């Protein structure tokens, strides 16, 4: 079982969190997990998770810095998923 230091904290902001029914969670980190692999792990939960997290306008930040799917995660990282902001 992973120790406390082998987790990432995930935040789901705005309408994404509302549609998923969760605003944050702590998830066990596998040794070679990058953002793309994390998304695949979350996609497996349901078709709704896959649909919402595969949206091409969805942003991802790790420790407050925007990133892409190739970024390798480290223990205790904060991962945030949030929809693109639009103006009018």
Secondary structure, DSSP 8 states (H G I E B T S, - for coil): ---GGGEEEEEE-HHHHHHHT-SEEEEE--TT-BHHHHHHHHHTT-HHHHHHHT-TTEEEEETTEE--TT-B--TT-EEEEEE-----
